[in-house]
Amino acid sequence: MIGTEARSARFWDRRAATYNKTEVDNQQLQRTILERSLEYLGSDDITLDYGCGTGALSFEIAPHVKVLHGLDISPRMVEIARDRADGYELENLRFSAASIFTDTLQPESFDVIFTSQVLHVMRDRDEALHRIYELVRPGGWFLSTTPCMPKGQSVMKVANRALSMASAVRAISYMKFSSVDDLERSISEAGFEIHETADLQFDQRSDMRHVFARFVAARKIP
Ligand SMILES: C[S@@+](CC[C@H](N)C(=O)[O-])C[C@H]1O[C@@H](n2cnc3c(N)ncnc32)[C@H](O)[C@@H]1O
C-alpha cells in the first residue's frame, strides 16, 4: 500500500468505532440513497460499494441485487461491517479491506458502483473516478453521493465548518468540499454521462448538517 493510502487506512481505523455509532443513529440518508438508486438496480447486478465504511449503505442495497461487494481501505471499518452483517442474514454480501486501486478488482466487472461520502476524502479524486470508470461495465452505472459546498456560502464559512467537524474527530484526514459544478465536471471528464442529480439532506443532528449531499447517477456509455 502506498504511503498516502496507508495513512488514510490508519486514520479511518482510528475513527471506525465512533463512525459506526453515528451511522447506526443516522441511517436516513442511506435509505434516501436507496430510494433514489432503485431504478438503476436489477436483481442480477454485481455491485460494489466503494468506501463502504461500516456497511450502512451496503445493507440497504444488498437485498435488491445479486452480489454486493463492500470495499474499504480500513480493516477496522470492514471488521465492524462484517460483525453488523451477522444481524442481516444476507448471503450475497461480502466485505474486503482493500483500496479501490487494488489490482484484484477486474476491469468492467461491476454493473453498478456506489460510493457514499467518499469522494470528498480522496486526495486523488480524479484518479479514483477514472478507476471507477475502468471497473464499471459499458452501459453500467455509477451512483455517487458526495457532500458538497452549498451555493451562496463563502468558501471560508464552509472551510470553518469543515475544520470544526475535523477537530470534533481530533485529527484531520484529507477533506475537501467542492462545488457541485466541479464535482460533476470531474465525473463527466472521467467518461461518464450524467443522467440524474439531486440534493439530499443530512440528518439535522449530524455533524454534516451544514452541507448537503449531491446524488449523481451517471452511466458509462456502451
Ligand atoms: C466518510 S467514510 C464513508 C463511509 C460510508 N460509505 C458511509 O456512507 O457511511 C469514507 C470511507 O472511505 C474509505 N476510503 C478512503 N480511501 C479509500 C480507498 N482508496 N479505497 C477504499 N476505501 C477508501 C475510508 O476508509 C472510509 O471508511
The ligand as an SDF file (V2000), in Angstrom:
LIG
                    3D

 27 29  0  0  0  0  0  0  0  0999 V2000
  -16.6780    9.2130    5.3500 C   0  0  0  0  0  0  0  0  0  0  0  0
  -16.4160    7.4660    5.2230 S   0  0  0  0  0  0  0  0  0  0  0  0
  -17.8700    6.9430    4.3340 C   0  0  0  0  0  0  0  0  0  0  0  0
  -18.3130    5.5330    4.7100 C   0  0  0  0  0  0  0  0  0  0  0  0
  -19.6340    5.0450    4.0890 C   0  0  0  0  0  0  0  0  0  0  0  0
  -19.5800    4.9930    2.6560 N   0  0  0  0  0  0  0  0  0  0  0  0
  -20.8110    5.8780    4.5340 C   0  0  0  0  0  0  0  0  0  0  0  0
  -21.5120    6.4600    3.7000 O   0  0  0  0  0  0  0  0  0  0  0  0
  -21.0390    5.9480    5.7380 O   0  0  0  0  0  0  0  0  0  0  0  0
  -15.1480    7.3520    3.9800 C   0  0  0  0  0  0  0  0  0  0  0  0
  -14.6440    5.9220    3.7960 C   0  0  0  0  0  0  0  0  0  0  0  0
  -13.7970    5.8460    2.6390 O   0  0  0  0  0  0  0  0  0  0  0  0
  -12.7920    4.8760    2.8890 C   0  0  0  0  0  0  0  0  0  0  0  0
  -11.6760    5.0660    1.9230 N   0  0  0  0  0  0  0  0  0  0  0  0
  -10.8140    6.1070    1.8570 C   0  0  0  0  0  0  0  0  0  0  0  0
   -9.9440    5.9090    0.8390 N   0  0  0  0  0  0  0  0  0  0  0  0
  -10.2670    4.7380    0.2490 C   0  0  0  0  0  0  0  0  0  0  0  0
   -9.7200    3.9740   -0.8380 C   0  0  0  0  0  0  0  0  0  0  0  0
   -8.6530    4.4120   -1.5300 N   0  0  0  0  0  0  0  0  0  0  0  0
  -10.2930    2.7930   -1.1710 N   0  0  0  0  0  0  0  0  0  0  0  0
  -11.3620    2.3270   -0.4500 C   0  0  0  0  0  0  0  0  0  0  0  0
  -11.9040    2.9920    0.6070 N   0  0  0  0  0  0  0  0  0  0  0  0
  -11.3690    4.1850    0.9440 C   0  0  0  0  0  0  0  0  0  0  0  0
  -12.4270    5.1540    4.3470 C   0  0  0  0  0  0  0  0  0  0  0  0
  -11.7470    4.0970    4.9730 O   0  0  0  0  0  0  0  0  0  0  0  0
  -13.8090    5.4280    4.9720 C   0  0  0  0  0  0  0  0  0  0  0  0
  -14.3980    4.2710    5.5210 O   0  0  0  0  0  0  0  0  0  0  0  0
  1  2  1  0
  2  3  1  0
  2 10  1  0
  3  4  1  0
  4  5  1  0
  5  6  1  0
  5  7  1  0
  7  8  2  0
  7  9  1  0
 10 11  1  0
 11 12  1  0
 11 26  1  0
 12 13  1  0
 13 14  1  0
 13 24  1  0
 14 15  1  0
 14 23  1  0
 15 16  2  0
 16 17  1  0
 17 18  1  0
 17 23  2  0
 18 19  1  0
 18 20  2  0
 20 21  1  0
 21 22  2  0
 22 23  1  0
 24 25  1  0
 24 26  1  0
 26 27  1  0
M  CHG  2   2   1   9  -1
M  END
$$$$
